[in-house]
Amino acid sequence: MNPKVIEALKRSRYKIITDKDDLEKVYRLRYKCYHAEGAISEDASAIMSDALDEAPNCVHVAIELDGKISAAMRLHLLSKLSLRSPTLNVFPELLDHLEQGQTSLDPTRFVIDPAARKMSVPLHFLALRIPFLAAMFYDIDLALASVRTEHIPFYRRYLGYELAIKARSYPGLKKPLHLLTANFREQRDAVLARTPVFGPMDRFPNASIAFPVLSKVYVASKEGRSKAA
């Protein structure tokens, strides 16, 4: 494994975010990142949040680097019990899969503090562990990724995604996003073989993620969960 990734794992801690103050830190980090990239308009509140942040099928996960929240992502779990997510709003064609009983994971608001980027900390790899481990834990069928054009090659190379629907306007964002999808169970082993850091890292206890079960709003399409972390 890359020495920089190992060092970053030693310095990092994964955390499910539910505390109001921590959520505000995440929302401020979002604003900082999206505004710096010119993806959103200026807002005096310096906070980026929406109603879907409070949806019952939403899970917020952050990475603390040296004790400071430096990366974050939100996850929406989609199954027959809950059909709410930002990507589903933009790409309603996904309902065809969900109505057939499939499950899906919708990761959005993927942000990394620019200060960490300047330190050359590979937080993009560490942050992408979040949806991969979640997909394992929740035993999902279809993995989603709404990304800008320049990010498509990375998702194809490292995570086995394919372009499903070309770019559409995304609410609140200035730049359109493409929809990428992957059959998670078919891609999982190949992804872990190429990039083991996306999977469980027993050597680094702080790299585990205690995902909530969400039994009232999510049900896997078949029994059994994979080991997540």
Secondary structure, DSSP 8 states (H G I E B T S, - for coil): --HHHHHHHHHEEEEE--SHHHHHHHHHHHHHHHHHTT-S---TT-----GGGG-TTEEEEEEEETTEEEEEEEEEEEBTTB---HHHHH-GGGHHHHHTT--EEEEEEEEE-HHHHHTT--HHHHHHHHHHHHHHHTT-SEEEEEE-GGGHHHHHHHH--EEEEEEE--TT-SS-EEEEEEEHHHHHHHHHHH-GGGS--TT-GGG-------TTT---SSS------
